[in-house]
Amino acid sequence: MSKFRIIPIILTDGINVLKGEKFDPWRPVGILEPLLNIYENRDVDELILIDVHANSRLEYISTEIVSRACKTLSIPLSVGGGLNSLERIRNVLKAGADKVIIGSSSITDPELIQGARDEFGSQSIICSLDIDSTDLNHIFTNGGRNRIEVNAVKAAIDLENNGAGEIFIQLIDLEGTLNGVDLNIASKIIKEVGVPVSIAGGVNSNDDFYKIYETGFSGVGVGAFFQFTENTPSTVRSHLISRNVQTRNLFRS
Amino acid sequence: MKKVKILDLKIGSVGSLFSALEKAGFDSISVIENMESLLSSDLLIIPGNGNFGKAIKNIDNLNLRETLKEHVFAGGQIVGICIGMQILGRASEESSIEMGLGLIESNFKKFDLELVHRVPHLGWNTVNDLENSSGLSTFRFENDFYFNHSYFLESKDTNYNSLMTNYSGFEFVSGVVSDNIIGVQFHPEKSSKAGHSFFCELINWSNV
């Protein structure tokens, strides 16, 4: 097992930070750059930045935002939003992102993932897998709008075979709700693949982090829990350390 | 004048590395794509993220292979990061055709999924040099750095001091340090304060 990663997720429309709930509706909650600075100073392990409006604008996450974010951050940054072609992925990686998160296209365009693996290496590619936490027989695309009858385990195996270096499961029925994570279905998926798998959706307690770690996930994406409660990456880290979970050692000299 | 040159092999971006070097105190940082302006006194950093085969192809297309070796033999210094380290080795299981520069006399092998359970090795992990054989004190204190790789250095090259990392119970060489070559498998430019400490130490390590 690698050290458990705590990964704040920031949803943006390009300028504002957005709060989502069950993938809809959105409301702006602040400006992006100050939030990046806060996380940079809070010793988080990585950051995920997704432009959730990019698809509806028929665009992709702005390379300007990506390169400015990379100047602020000294930790890894994964970005997503409208990445449905090799050119878009190339531009975003060139702008400084460490990894790209590919959503719907992971499912609808397997050749894109294969091409991205061949050109950039699978360690640059995170494929997200959107599911309902109670249903193994369907997956979702297009921001949760399309429900497809495909077994989620099979979908995950295909993502790995196509070249995903990491799979990111999003529990779309729990996202933004702070209702607590439900790992019943998701735990069946990670047993069947060999790449690292992270998960996000609904986390509302320190114990949720522990359960996610114990189930074998390599990291957890966190949205509302940090943005709208008094919990911080430090409080979560302290809790996990007290339960002997291996997390990142903070710098010592 | 604290000077460094970054060799851009067009595999991954150099922005974060540039920022990290600036923050560490290098005051002259240039990004080069060929060796024309390189002096034997220069400190050269080779970053990389992607594919060993592609990196070697780019090196050979730019005719850099012999020039890089000559740079070292003339007393120049090289720091290779991730793929930048792997190209300094001999061969890699990642490519059956391309060969590295052989400045590190060892091959790169893929992690055994049965042993480590998840590949790639992704996330933060401790880089150890508890006896300080390398002279880089950042590694004496069990500091963590960010890793994202599927291939690792198969054996120690005794011409170097080794930095060690344990992944799921499996110990491997995560860095090599000699007087003119450093190779690190992890990404110090993505490793926050520990990475910053490493870059600050490069200034002292550097002959420039």
Boltz contact constraints between the chains, C-beta under 6 A:
constraints:
  - contact:
      token1: [A, 1]
      token2: [B, 168]
      max_distance: 6.0
  - contact:
      token1: [A, 2]
      token2: [B, 123]
      max_distance: 6.0
  - contact:
      token1: [A, 3]
      token2: [B, 123]
      max_distance: 6.0
  - contact:
      token1: [A, 3]
      token2: [B, 124]
      max_distance: 6.0
  - contact:
      token1: [A, 5]
      token2: [B, 123]
      max_distance: 6.0
  - contact:
      token1: [A, 70]
      token2: [B, 15]
      max_distance: 6.0
  - contact:
      token1: [A, 70]
      token2: [B, 16]
      max_distance: 6.0
  - contact:
      token1: [A, 71]
      token2: [B, 19]
      max_distance: 6.0
  - contact:
      token1: [A, 74]
      token2: [B, 192]
      max_distance: 6.0
  - contact:
      token1: [A, 75]
      token2: [B, 192]
      max_distance: 6.0
  - contact:
      token1: [A, 76]
      token2: [B, 146]
      max_distance: 6.0
  - contact:
      token1: [A, 76]
      token2: [B, 190]
      max_distance: 6.0
  - contact:
      token1: [A, 94]
      token2: [B, 13]
      max_distance: 6.0
  - contact:
      token1: [A, 96]
      token2: [B, 13]
      max_distance: 6.0
  - contact:
      token1: [A, 96]
      token2: [B, 15]
      max_distance: 6.0
  - contact:
      token1: [A, 96]
      token2: [B, 16]
      max_distance: 6.0
  - contact:
      token1: [A, 120]
      token2: [B, 50]
      max_distance: 6.0
  - contact:
      token1: [A, 121]
      token2: [B, 50]
      max_distance: 6.0
  - contact:
      token1: [A, 121]
      token2: [B, 51]
      max_distance: 6.0
  - contact:
      token1: [A, 123]
      token2: [B, 120]
      max_distance: 6.0
  - contact:
      token1: [A, 123]
      token2: [B, 148]
      max_distance: 6.0
  - contact:
      token1: [A, 165]
      token2: [B, 120]
      max_distance: 6.0
  - contact:
      token1: [A, 194]
      token2: [B, 113]
      max_distance: 6.0
  - contact:
      token1: [A, 194]
      token2: [B, 119]
      max_distance: 6.0
  - contact:
      token1: [A, 196]
      token2: [B, 118]
      max_distance: 6.0
  - contact:
      token1: [A, 196]
      token2: [B, 122]
      max_distance: 6.0
  - contact:
      token1: [A, 248]
      token2: [B, 124]
      max_distance: 6.0
  - contact:
      token1: [A, 248]
      token2: [B, 144]
      max_distance: 6.0
  - contact:
      token1: [A, 249]
      token2: [B, 142]
      max_distance: 6.0
  - contact:
      token1: [A, 249]
      token2: [B, 144]
      max_distance: 6.0
  - contact:
      token1: [A, 251]
      token2: [B, 143]
      max_distance: 6.0
  - contact:
      token1: [A, 251]
      token2: [B, 193]
      max_distance: 6.0
  - contact:
      token1: [A, 251]
      token2: [B, 194]
      max_distance: 6.0
  - contact:
      token1: [A, 252]
      token2: [B, 141]
      max_distance: 6.0
